[in-house]
Amino acid sequence: MNLHLSLKLNSESLDKNKTSAKQAKYLAIADALRQAIKDGQVAPTEALPSARKLAQQLTVNRHTIMAALAELVAQGWVEAKERSGYRVVKNLPIQTSQQVNKVAQTQQSFTWQFRFKQNVPVTPKIKASQYPFNFSGGQPDIRKFPFDEFKSHFSQVCQRPKIDDLSYGDSLGEAGLIKEIATYLRRVRSITDKELMICNGSQEALYMISQLLLQSGDKVAVEQLGYPPAWAAFERTGAKLIAIKQDDRGIDPEHLAQVFSQGKVKLLYLTPLHQYPTTVSLDISRRMQIYQLAVQYGVAIVEDDYDHEFHYNSQPIAPMASDDPAGLVIYISTFSKLMFGGARIGYVVANDALIEQLAAYKMLMNHKCNVLVQQSVAKWMQQGGFEGHLRRMTKLYHKRRDHMVSLLQSYQRQGLPLHFEIPAGGMAIWLDIGKSVVGLKEKLLAKGVYLQTEVEFSRLKDLSCEKSSDHDLPKKEYRFIRLGFAAMNEMEVTQGLSIVMQAIYGIGSNGNMLI
């Protein structure tokens, strides 16, 4: 068999391949052989010339031919037969492809549909940081993060890596960071005698806790105004949320007792310090009442301490987890407010049994944490950078809080119906604008301003006990907005707040109300 002409494998074609496509010579030969098979010049099961003959015919090295044939074997066009050389395979890849195309042509209307156990609501994601004026209540000013300082710690970790720590293993988190956080919690938040696990943000902790402790039909008591991502994690288990009434001191213990007495409540989810979103902090008296109710009815408390770091007037009340003789408080916090959300460092503190189960559950989702980042944060804390940055940001946010308060008070003096309490800490102000906020968010987004309204935080429809009737439900107009003051400088806050007031009240550039 002479394939010299039919395969077009003359030296001229090989040189053209080499110079135009810069393709290896063995690949050019493989391409030409494959095309000959496609064109039917060599039939299925037919033997190819020996490597020696093809090498002589093409004036190339025999090893080049062997490489080309090996490529065709790997692609499924040719097979090597012992003592009989190379043959074209019986069922060519092109035939299989044609069969698939025929099936597709006869079933053009068919589209694969996945069957979901649960449909997770998909909502348009609005990224607050994309807007020129970002009043997001939990957004730090990332521009102020000491990246150069942190980079030096990351470089140290990379220059002298601990090889054993980089392989798969413990899902609790890096031992060095666990030690630093435990020391920090003992010194600053009086939390001792509990186990600690590092998570990929506090939301991961909430999700894992929900999956381990809740099942369909259970109840979770939550604040009437609260944190929707936590609610979503609880509801994914089939649990029912029961909203607890709030007043200007936080959640109402009497209503909580009524809900607990009806049974099946497994968890109570709270943000007792700088309550999200109202910024109210639970006083000692109510904390004690709530804890005693939890012990009496056997309900675990999930304490979400999302921005404990920032306090301006005095030291905040210690977390409920710091005085937990029954061991029923599950404490969650995060570094997202001090660092940035993308750092993904949160942690959960609880009794030994729960942490052990959480670590085992986390292993199912993720075999290992981000070792290098966690080791870098540990060094940052160990060498004092963490607390130095905390002091700077606390001072800065205190100043920004006072600036926003001054602006709001000046608007009050103009006669605007604004009402608010000056928060003792945190990163936002909960502002009553004296009129409905429905539709305000969308109106402001169009003007380049991001903020959140009371509508987004409300569980008003759940604010009842099972025996309550519809006429018992409170009738309420949504009038509050949450104004974050941390993410922007004073000039940005001033300009952004001017746009907000104009959108709400129609204030002109001369300060006169248009409505």
N, C-alpha and C positions, 0 to 999 in steps of 0.2 A: 504494500500500500504506500503510495507516494502522496503526502499531504502538502507538499511544498507550495504548490500554486493555490489549491483550494483553501488552505488555511491562511494564505496571505502572510506567511511568516518569513518573508525575505528580509534581507539586511536593511533595505531601504525603509520598510515600515517600522522596524525596530528602532532605527536611528531617529525616525520622526517622533516616535513615542518618547524616546529618551530626551530629545531636545525640546519638544513642545510641552509635554506634561510633566517632565522631570520625574517619570515613573520608573521604578526599578525594572530591569530587563526581564526578570522572571515573572513579574506581574503582567507585563505586556504580552508575554508568551501565554500566560494563563488566560488573559482576556481573549486572545485570538482563538485559543482552543475552545473556550466556553462558547464563543460566538459561532464557531463551526458546529458545535453540538446543537445549539439552538436552531441553526439553519437546517439541520437534518443532514449535514455532510457526513456525520458520523452517527450511526444508529445506536440506540440503547443496546447494551451488552456487547457491542463491538469492541474489539481490542484496539488499542492505540499503538502506534509504532514504538519501538523500544526507546529508552532515553538516549542510548548511544546513537541510534539512527537520527533521532530528532536533533541531537547536538551537532552531528556531522552536517545535516541538512541546513541548519541555521548558523553554522560556524560559531557556536557558543560553547561554553564549558558545560560538561555533562551535569555538574552540580547545579547549574542554573536551570536546566530542564527538570531535574529532580525537585527543585524548589517550586517550580511552576506546577508540577503534577501534585505535589503535596498540598499546594494551595487549592487545587481543584477538588482534592479528596476532602479537605476541610470544609469546602463549600457544598459538598454533596453531589458534585457532578461526576466524579470519577471514583472508582474503588480499586484498591490494590489486591490482586489475586496472587497467592503464593505460587511461584514457579511459572506463572503465566502472564506476569506483567500487569499493566493497567488496562481496565475496561471502563467503558461508559456504563453508568448505573442503569438498572432496569427502569426505575421510576424516577424520572428527571424532576428537579425542583420546579422547572417551568410548568410541568404537567400538574403538579400539586397546586401551584399558584393559579393555573387556569381553572382547576376544579373549584377552588375557593371563590374565584370571580364568578363562576356560573351559579354557585349557591347564593352569592350576594345579589346577583342580578334577579334571581327568582324570588328573593325575599327582601326587595328594596324597601318595603314598608315596615320591616322589622327593626325595632330599636331596643337594645337591651335595657331593662329596667331593674334597678336594685330594689330589693325588698328590705326596707329599714324597720328595725325593731321599734325605734322611736324616731320621730321627725323633730329634729332640733330646729327651732325657729331661726330663720336667716334674715337678718335685718341689715339695711345699708350701714356700712361702717363709716362713721364720720370721724376723721382724725383731727383732734382739737389743735394739734401743733401746726397744721397747715394754714390756720387762719391767722391773719395779722394781729388780731386781738383775742387772746386766749384766756378766758376767765374760768377755765377748768379748775374745779376745787381741789384736786389732788395732784396737780402738775407742778413739779419743782422747776426752778430756772436752771435748766441743764447747761446753759452757757456759763454758769458760775462753777461748774464742777472742775476740780483740779486735775485735768487729764494728764498733764505733764508729770505731776507727782505720782499719780496712779500708774502711769506708764513705766516709771522707774521700778516699781514693785513688780509689775508684770514681767519686765525684762529680767529682773533677778531670778524670778521663778523659771523663766525659759532658759537662762544661762546655766542654772544648776538644778535641772529637773530631778525630782524623785521618781525614778523609773518605775518602781513598784506601785506607786500611787496612780500611774497613768493607765494601768490595765483595768479590766472589769473587776468589780468587787462591791464594797460596802455602799449601800444606797442611802445611808444616813447623812452623808455629806462628808466633807473633808474634816479630819480630826482637829486640825489646827484652827479652822474657822469655828467649829463647834465650841472649842475651848474659849476662843475670844468672845463669841456671842454670849456664852454662859457667864463669863466673867462680867461682861457689860450688863447683862440682865440682873445679876446679883448686886452690882454696885449702883445701878441707876433705877431699877424697877423692883428691887427687893424680891425677885423670884429665885427661889432655891429649891433644892430637893425634887427636881423634876427632870425628866429626860428631854432631849432636844433633837430635832431632825431638821435639816435644811431642805427646803423645797424650791421648785422652780416658780417662785412667786407665791403669794398667799392664796391665789385662786386655785392652784394645784392642791394646796392643803385642804381647802374647803371641799373640793371635789372628792378627794380621797376619803375624808372624814364622812361625807355623805354616803359614799359607796359602802363603807365599812359598817356604819351604824344605822342606816335607814333602809326601810323597805316600803313597798306600796301599802298605803293605808296608815302609815305613821303620820304624826303631826309634828310640825316645827313651828314654834312660836317665834315671831319676828317683830321688829319695830314697825309701826304703821308706816313711817317714812324711813327708808333704808337703802340698802345696797343691792340693786337688781342682779348683778352677777352671782352673788351668794344665793339669792332666791332661786336662780336658774339651776345651780348645782343641786340644791335640795330637791327641787321639783323633778329633776331627771330621774330620781329614784322612785317616783310615784308618790312621794310624801305630799301632804296637804299643808299649806302655809296658813297659819292663824295670826292675823295682825293684832298687836297689842296697842292700846291707846297710848298716846303721848300727850304731855303738857309741857309747860315751860321748865320743868325739872327732869324731863326724860320720860321713860315708860312708866305706866301706872301699875304699881304692885297689886292693887285690888283687882283690876281687870286681869292681870296675869294669874292671880290665884283662882279666879273664876274659870279661866281657860284650863289651867292645870287640873282643876277638880273634875273636869269632864273626861279626863283620861286620854291615853294613847299619845301624849306629847313626849317625844324622845329627846328633842333638842330645843334649847333656847339660844338664839343667835343675837348677840348684842355688840354694839360699839359704844361702850360706856364713857369713853373719854373722847371729847369733841365729836359727839354723835354724828354719824353720817346720815343725812346731810345737814342737820339743824345746828351743829356745833355745840349743842348743850352737853354738859358733863354731868353724869349721875353723881349725886352727893353720897356721902358715907351711909346715911340712914337708909336710903333706897337700895343701895348695893347690899346691905345686910339683909333687908327684907327679901330681896330677890334671891339671895343665896340660900336663906332659910327655906324659902318655898321650893327651891330646886332640890334641896336635901330631903324635904318632907315628901315630895312626889317622885323622887328618883329621876330627875331630869338633868341631863348634862348641859353645861353652859359652854357655848363657843364664844370666846371673848376675842373680838377682832380689834386689836390695838394698832390701827393702821398708820397713825402719825403722832405717836407718843413724843417724838423728839422735840417738837416745836411748842414751847410754852413761854409766855412773855411776862406775866405778872407775878407768878410764884411757881413753886414746884407743883406738878400735878399730883392728884391722888394716885397712890400705888395701884397697879392692876388688881383685879379680883383674884387673879391667879397667885398673887403674893400671899394671900391668906385663904388657903383652900384645904382645910383639914380633911374634908371628905374626898378630896382628889377628883372632883367632878368637873373642874374647869379645864377646857382645852384652849390654850392661849396661842393666838396667831398674830404674827406681825411681819413686817417687810422692810427692806432697805430701799424700796422704790422711791419713797418720798425724799430721802436724803441723797441718794445717788441718782438713779433714773430707772424708768420702767424696764428698759432693755437689759439691765443687769440681771434680772430674774433671780433675785436672792430674797427668799422669804423663809420663815421658819415656824415650826409648830412645837409647842412645849406642852407635855402632858405626862400622865403616869406611864410607868414602864411598859405595861401590857399594850396600851394603845400605840405607843411609839414603835414597839416591835412589830405590830400588825401593819402600821402605816409603812414602815420600811419594807416589809415583805410585799405589800401591795404596790409600792413604788417600783420595786424590782420587776414587776410584770409590765410596767409601762416604759421603764428606762433603766437599763442596767447600771448606769453610772452618771454621776453629776459632772458638771463642767469643772474639772479639777484645777486647771490653770487659773481661771477667774476666781474660784473660791480660795485658792492659796494666795492669790494676789490681794484679795480683800482681807485675808487674815493678817498678812504682813502690814497692810495699810493700817489696820486697827492696832496691831502690836506696836508699831512705831509711832503712834500718836496722830497720824494723819486723819483718821476717821473723826476723832473728837475735835480736832482743830477745825475741820470743815464744818462740823456740826455747830460749833460756836459761831463761826462766821455767818452761816446761813440763818441761824436763829436771830442774830443781830439784824441781818438784812431783812428777813421776813417781818420782824417786829416793826421795823421802820416802814415797810411797805403796808403793813396792816394799818398803822397810824395814818399813813397818807390816804388810804382808801376811806378810812373813817372820817378824816377831815373833808374829803370831797363829798361824801354822802351827807355830812352835816351842813355843808354849804348849800347843797340842793334842798335840804329840809328848810333852810332859812329862806329859800326862794318860794316856799309854799308847797313843795311836792309832798305827797302823803307817804313818805318813807318811814318805815319802822324797823329797827334792828337792835340786837344786843351786841356789844363789843365782845368778841370772843377772847377768852384768856389765853388761847393757844390755837394751834392748827394752821390751816392755810386758806381759809375761806370765811365769808360772811354770809349769813342766811338773812335775806332781805325781803321784807314785806313791802310790795310796791303799791298796795292799796287798790289793786284792780286785777282782773283776770290775766293770767299769763298764757292762756291757751292760744297757740299760734305764734307766740313771741319768738320762740327759738328759731323757727324757720325764717321769720322776718329778719332776724339779726344775722343769720348765716349768710343771707343774700347781701348783707352789708359788711361781710368780713369779720364778724364777731361771733365767737363761740362762747356760749354759757349754757347752763342746765337749769331747768325749771322744776317746780314742785311736781308737775305731772309725771316726770320721769322716775320719781322716787316713791310714789304712793302705792300702798296696798289697801286703799280705802274699801274696796269691794270685799276684802277679807276681814274687815274690822267688825267682827261679831263672834258670838259664841253660837254653838249649834242650835240652841233653843231660841235665839233671837229672831224676831220677825223683821220684815223689810222696813217697817215704820220706826224700828229702833236704830237704824243706821243713820249716822250723822250726815247732814246735808252741808256741804262745804264748797266754797269757791277756791280754786287754786290761785294763790296770790304771791307765792314766794319764788325767788330766784336765788341760786347759789353763785356767789361772786368770789372766785379765787383771786387772791392778790399776790401769790408767790411767783408765778411764771413770768410776770412782766415787770419792767422797771417803772418808775414813777411817771415818766412821760407817756409811756404806752398805756398805763392804767388811766391816766387823765383823758387821753384821746379816746380810748375805748369806751370809758364810762360816759363820755359826752354823746357818743353814738347810741349807746343803750338808752339814755334818758330822752334823746330826741325820738327814738323809735317808740318809746312807751308813752311819753307825754307830749311830744310835738314841740319841744323846746327849740327855738331858733338860735342862731349864732349870737344874738344880742341878749340871750338868757330869758326872753319873754316866752311865756307859754302860748302855743298856737291853738290849744284846745282847752 
